């Protein structure tokens, strides 16, 4: 009879998991860490359940964040937004559709003097974000609010950030099973052309920004022109696009409208 590692590799290979040997070794290390059965973990991974869900965590920026099926997994591409934010001066930040809180909490961990608010329409996501705030030791400088975009938001902030759901309805149907089966649809697509969150933010966000405050938005690789046009129509200033490490359009930066 083959050893458990070899059996796990075969199981993952048959399921079409990329690099099954490396993946099996990662699962073996996790099994040893948490006292689980390797073949049971491999059976879960063979269904395309993300490794991060099996482990319950995902590395992002300089920290590991708790993840569950209620939140979008933090992606390396989103670190572009964190880096862009840290190039700006701000004391207060609002993070819309906060999910795990990875953007907001990474910023608070970097700057010990700032405070922030994270909002999300999902109560389950906010619970995960709260756990991550405690894990990173920034819970005393952050608040979380259940809100459908700006519906429950009050006050003004120096910076507003958001990685909203932006995948179109058509593109959602083509997503890999690891994403489509296991990550919350509400965090991935708003339906339609994928631009509705940007329309909402472009229209309303100015009223929640301090004078000369900034907005940072993650976008899909093919959405730069559409999102910039929405912001221009709303009177936003100094609109720019920041690429990710692969050179793809990833973050839109804009200064608050004069009339905000």
Beta strands, then each sheet from edge to edge (+ up, - down):
strand 1: 57-60
strand 2: 63-66
strand 3: 92-96
strand 4: 115-120
strand 5: 142-146
strand 6: 157-162
strand 7: 209-218
strand 8: 237-243
strand 9: 249-255
sheet 1: 1+ 2-
sheet 2: 5+ 4+ 3+ 6+ 7+ 9- 8+
end
